[in-house]
Amino acid sequence: MAQYDAFRTEVSGARAAEIDEGLRAHMNKVYGTMSVGLLITFAAAWAISGLAMVDGQMTQLGIALYASPLRWVLMFAPLAFVLVLSFGINKLSAAAAQGVFYLFAAVMGVSISSIFIVFTGTSIATTFLVTAGAFAGLSLWGYTTKKDLSGMGTFLLMGLIGLILASIINIFVASSAMQFAISVIGVLIFAGLTAYDTQRIKTEYVAHAAHGDSEWLGKAAIMGALSLYLDFINLFMFLLQFLGNRE
């Protein structure tokens, strides 16, 4: 935030207004791309769950997705897409990166489709609304605060790595107490990341705004959407452990 204010004071009024307008358009694209990704994810999850469970009975598709080794592929497939976007973004055009992001969102939907079988539809909808409200508030704070949140990055990254390791361990341990602790810590970490990532996206735009690199800005919007999408999905999944009523 401090970088944004410092940069803005160095330019004329007309240029400052242009930067503000460009930033608003950039953030609108970030949120718009993220929202489309979320729509694709939940639509895919709902559709697949309807094919996997019919009249209370698991179909062959459901058995393949949730009770066979294929479930491990589905669990880690979204990670492969994240790695492709993160490390291959410079080799992709903005249009190609957007296509990969939407494909990733669809695969993520398949990966989390079991929530529509495990939890009631009402509790899923309620949790989604709670997540949307919390996300909006945290992202707005990250966008408007004068406080520099960059110092949170290392701390949150370390916490995220620990959370991933604990989650992998609990797949084999299956401890309810450990799962509760993971869910609590997960909510806190992704709440912090929502604010942090929002400010980071804004700061990165300002750092490149003077160059007018439209191709970079297009890719940056997609990567920003990916970051906020992951924050939203993870915040939703961890909150669902507290708010979700099981079938």
N, C-alpha and C positions, 0 to 999 in steps of 0.2 A: 504493500500500500504506500509506503514511504517513497518507493521508487516511482510509482505512478504520480504522486503529488509533485515530486522533484522534477520529473520530466515535463509535466504539464506546465510548471511555472517557467520553464525555459523557452517556451514557444509563445508565439503571438496569440491573440484572442481567436482569430480565425482558424489558426492551426490547432489550437486547443479544442475548439468546437468540433473540428474535423476528427480529431482523435477520439473525443467523447462519442461522437456518432459512430465511428468505426468500431469502438469497443462495444457499444450496445448491439450493433449488428453481429459482431463476433460472438458475444455471449448468447444472443438469441439463436444463432446457429448451433452453438454448443448444446443449449437446453433443448432445442428442437430435435437435433439428432439423437440425443439421449432419450427423449420422450418416445420417438419412433422405435428406438431399440427396445425400450421397456414394453411398448405395445406388442411388438413382435414376440418378445420373450413370453409374456403372459398368455398371448393367443396360442402360441405353439405349445406351451405347457398344458393349457386347458384342453386343446384338441387331442394331444397325445394321451392325456390321462383318460379322456373319454373312449379312446380306442383300446387302452390297456385294461380298463375295468368296465365290464358290461353286466348290468343287473347283479351287481355285487360279486361277480366272479372274475377272476383274473384271466385275461385272454392269453393266447400264445405270445402276442406282442408284449403284454405286460410281464410275462414270465421271462422273456428274453431281455427286457429292459431292466427289470428290477431283481431278478433272481438267477441271473447267469453271469458269467465273466464279462459280458458286454457292459454291465453296470459300471465296471472300473474304467472302461473306455469312455463312457458318457461322463463319468465324474471328472476325468482329467482332460477331456477334449476341449472345453472352453479355455483351459490354460494354454493349449497349443495355439489357439487363435490370438490370445493376448500376447504371446511371445512373437508371433508373426508380425503383429501390428507394432509392437514395441521396438523390435530390432530390424524390421524390414520396411518401416515407414518411409525411409529415404529412397527406397527403390520402387515404391508404389506411387502411382498418381493419386491425386485427391479422390477422384471418382472410384478408383480401385480400392483404396483404403476404406471408403464409405461402404462399398459392397462387402468387403471382408467383415466390417463391423456389424452389418445387418445379418450376415450369415452367422457370425459369432452369437448374436442375440438369439437367433433361432435355435442354435445348438444348445445354448444356455437354457432355453425354454424346455427342450427335451430333457436336459440334465436335471432340472428341478421339478419336472412334471409330477413326481410322486406326491408333492404337497397337496394336490387336489384329491388324492386318494387318502392320505393320512389325516388331513385337517378338513374341517367343515368349510364350505364355501363362504359362509357368513364371517367366520373368524379370519379367513384369508382376506376378504374385502375390508374388514375392520382394520386389520394389521396394515394393509396397503395404505389406507387413508391416514393412519397414525404415522406411518413411515413418510408419506408424502408431506404431511404437515411438519414433521421434525426436520426432514431434508430441506424443505423450503426455508424454514427459519434459520437453520445452520448455514445454508448456502448464502442467504441474504446477509447474515452477519459476516461471513467470510469476505463477501464482496464490498461491504460498506465500512467495516471496522478500520480504524486508523492504526490499530496494533499490527506490528509485523509478526506474522505467524510462521515465518520461514524456520524459526528455531524449533518448531514442533515437528518438522519433517523427519529428522533423524530419530527422535524419540518414538514417533508413530511407526516408522519403518521397522525399528527393532521390535516393537510390540507386535506388529503384523507378522513378522517372521516367527516369533515365539508362538503366536496364535495358530499359525499354519502347522507348526511342528506338533503343538498340543492336540490339534484336531486330527492329524494323521495318527498319532499315538492312540487317541481315544477311539478310533475306528476299530482297533484290535482289543483295547481294554474294555470299551463299552461301559464306562463309569458314568452314572447319572449325575453324581456330584461334580465330576470333572466337566461334564457337558454343561451343567449350570454355570460353572465358573467361566468356561469358554464363551458362553452366550453373553454373560455380563460384560466381560472384557471386550468381546467383539463389538457390542453396541457402543461402548465408550471409544474404542479405536476408530470405528467408521464414522461416528459422530464427529470426532476430531478431524478425520481425513476429509469429510465433506466441506468443512470450513477452510481447511488448509488448501485443498485442491482448487476450490473456487478462487481463492486469492492468488494461487500460483498461476492459474489460467489467465487471470487478469494481468498479472505482472509480466508473464511471457508475451502477451499481446503487446503491451506497452514497449517492451524491449525491442520488438521487431516492427512496430508500427511505422517508424520513420523510414524503413526500407521499402515499404509498399510491395512486399513479396506476396502476391496473391496465392501462389501455389503453396507456399509455406503456411500461410494463414488458413487455407483450406484444410491442410493436413493437421494443423494445430487444433482446429475446431473439432476434428474427428477424435484426436487423441484426448482432448479435453472432455469430450462427450463420453469416451471410454472410461476415463477416470471417475467421472461423476456417476456413470451407469453402475460401475462396480461398487462404488460407495453405497448407492441406493439399494442394489440387490442384496449386498451383504448385510446392510442395516435391516432390511426387510426380513431376511432369513433368520437373523439372530433374534429380532423382536418376535417373530412367529413362534419361537420356542417358549416365549412367555405368554403371548396373547392368543395363540392358536388353540382351539378346542379340537381334540382328536375325534375322528369318526369312530 
